[in-house]
Amino acid sequence: MHIIHQVEKSKQEAEFYRQLTVELSKKNEQLENLNTEKNMFLGIAAHDLKNPLMNISMIARILEDTNSMPMEEVREFATDIRSTSLQMFELIKNLLDVNAIESNALMVSSVVFEYVPLLQRLIRLWQHRAQKKDITLSVSTPEHTVFCYADSMLVYQIMENLLSNAIKYSPMNTTIRIRLYGVEYGQISKVRFEVQDEGPGITDEDKSKLFNKFVRLSAHPTGGEHSTGLGLAIVKKITEAMGGNVWCESKFGHGATFIVELPASE
């Protein structure tokens, strides 16, 4: 009996060490993945901030070395500095957002708010950006008041990301259609926000990785704009954190429609 007991004990110890080895292997793999992702973060930041910083430095040197310059040229240089600074700000903001999401530090404060005024504010601020590419923003909202139960600041960030993408990838002289309306799933009410563009559309291969981090899709911005490859991943994480869903409907060559559904409130 003593020998049998020893054999059983040895088996238990062997199983314990086997499970411990498997668990340590998983932890090591997770650490390696985190380290790889950290290096990707740093690589993207270094690469994508280097050129804008160099541009600002060059413009500053031109302005510094010039005693007299037509005001029109000064305004053009000022516009270049502003757009380059915004590009850098977008990258840093996206990196910080992803970091907050991954470290579970994203704060969601859901309240009941009226959706249409938030959308109107977004359109006012982005109208000028669209006009630069002769893009028309066509907005459709219900006649009745639409209430949503979510974090209004995060909802604005979602809409801004999707509209920014639509403008970025739309050709000149096209229309972006923005729709807001309610949908019902039995006893459950949702608020649906849609952004439909007339861009190149999305391939089946790109659809499978659309909402992943650091993704560079086959489509390219049509006006030389910058893309971090993080915007849609942030949209998905934020949407799901508020109990919503996001997806894309697209036929390659025929534009794309991004759809977000969030909890409604009566």
N, C-alpha and C positions, 0 to 999 in steps of 0.2 A: 504493500500500500504506500509505503514511503517513497518507493521508486516511482510509482504512478503519479503521486502528488508532485514530485520533483519534475516529472515530464510535463505535467499540466502547467506548472508554474513557468517552466522554460518556454512553453508555447505562448502563454499569456505575455511574458516579457518580450518574446520575439515579435508578437503582434503589436504590442505597445510601441516598440522601437520602429517597427515598419510604418505604423501610422504617424509617428513623430517625424520620421524621415520624409514621408509624403507631405506632411503639413509644412515642414521646413522648406521643402522644395517649392511648394506653392508660394510661400512667403518670399523666398528668394526671387522667384519669377515676377511677383508683384513689385518688388523693389527694383528689379532690373527694368520693368516696364515704366515705373515712375521715373527712374533715372533717365531712360530714353526720352520720355515725354518732356522732362525738365530740359534736357539738351535741345530738344526740338523747340521749346519755348524760347530758350536763349538764342538759338540759331536764327529763328524767325525774327526775333526782336532786333538782333544785331544786323541782320541783312536788310530788313525792311526799314530800319531807322537810319541806316548809314547814308543812303542816297538822299532822303529828304533833308537830313542835317547838312550834307554837303551842298545841296542846292541853296539852302538858307544862307550858309556861309558865303557862297559865291555871290549871291545877290547883295548881301551886306557889304562885301568888298567892292562891288561895282558902285554902290551908292556912296560908299566912303571915299572912293578915289575920284569921284566926279564932282567938280565944283559947280557946274550948271547943267541941269537936265530938264527937259520939258516936263511939265506937271503930268501930262498924259503918260509918259514913260514911268514916272514915279508911281503913279496909280497902278500901272500894269505890274510893276515889281512888287508893290504892296499886296496886290491880289495873289500873285504867285506865292509870296510868303504866307499869306493867310491859308490858301488851299493846301500848301505843303504842311503847315502846322496842323491843320485839321486831319490830314492823312496820318500824321504821327499820333495825334490824339486818339483817332479811331483804333489804331493798332494797340496802343497802351490800354485803352478802355476794354477792348475785347480780351486781351490777355488777363487783365484783372478780373473781368467777369468770369472767364473760364476757371481761373484759379479759385474764385469764391464758390463757384458751383461744385468743383471737384473736391474742395475741402469742406463741403457742407456748411459754408458760411453765408449762403444766399438767404437773405431775409425776405420773407413773403408776408405782406400785411394786407390780407384780402378784406375789402369793404365793398359795400354797394355804391356804385357810381354810375353817372349817366355817360353813355359811351359816345354819343354823337359829338358833343363839344370837344372831347379829346381828339377825335378824328379830324374835326375841323381845324383844330390847332396844328395838327400834323401837316395837313394840306397847305395851310398858310405858310408854314416854314419851309416846305419842300417845293413849293410852286416855282420859285426862282431857279432852283437847281434843274427842274424839269424843262423850264423855258430855255435854258442854255442849250439844250439839245432839241429844241422845238418839239418837245413831247407834251401832249395834252393829258391832263389828269381828269378823268371822268369819274365823278363820285355819285354813288347811289345809296341813299339811306332811307329808312322807313319814315313815314309821316308821324307815326306815334313815337313816344319816348322809349328808348332802349336802355334798360338797366343791366349792368353786369356785376357779378360778384367775383372780384379778383383784385390784384394789386395794380392800381391805375398807372403807377410809374413803370412797372414792368410790362404792362400791356402797351404803353406808349413805346417802350423800347422794342417790343416785338414788331409793332406796326412800322416803326422807323427802319428797322433792319430789312423788312420785306419790301417796303417802298424804295429804300435806297438800292437794294439789289435790282429791283425792276427797272429803275432809272439807269443803273449802271450797265445793264445788259441789253437795254432796248436800243434799237437803231434810231437815227434821227427821224423826225416827222412821223412818229407813231403815237398810239394812244395807250395809256395804262388805265385800266378800269378797276375801280376800287368799290367794293360792295360791302354793305353791312346789313344784316337782317337776322331775324330769329328763326330757329329751327326747333322742332319738337320730336323727341324720341319717347313716345308713350307719355309718362308723367314727368319726364325730365326735359327741361328747357335749356337751350344753349344759344349763345350769341355767336354768329358766324361772321368772320372778317375775311374777305378775299381780295387778292391782288393779282390781276391778270395782265400780262404783258404781251407784246407782239414781237418778242425776241426770237432767238434761234431755237428755242425749245430745249429739252433735255433728253439725252440718249438713255436707253435702257440701262447701259452700264453705269452712267452717272447717277441714275435714280437710286441704285443700290447703295451708294455711298454719300448721298446728298446731304444728310444731316450729321455726318461724321466730322470730327475735328481735323484741322489742317488739310482739308481737301481742296485740291485745285482741279476744277472741272474742265472739260474740253472747250466749253464756251468761254469767251474772253470779253471783258468790258469793251463797249463800243466807242468810248470817248477817251481812252487812255487812263481811266480811273484805276485806283488801287484796290486790291482785294486781299484780305487777310486769311481767308479760308476758315474763318471761325464764326461768322455771323449766323449761319443757319444752325450750327451746333448749339449756339447760345439760345436761339429762338426755341429749339426743341426742348432743351433743359428747362428753360423758364416756363414755357407753356405747360409742360407736364407737372412742374412744381406747383402750379395753380389749378391742377385737376383738369387741364384741357388737352386737346389733341391738335397736331399740325401735320399736314401732308401736302403733297404736290401732285397736280394732274397736268400732264404734258404729253404732247405728241411731237416728236422731234421734227423741227422745221416749222412748227405752228404755235410757237409761244409756250408760256407756262402759266399756271394758276396756282398760287400758294394759298392754302386755306387753313385758318385757325379757328377752332371752336373752344369757347370758354363758358363756364357756368353762368347762366342768366339769373336774374333776380326779378321777381314780380314787383 
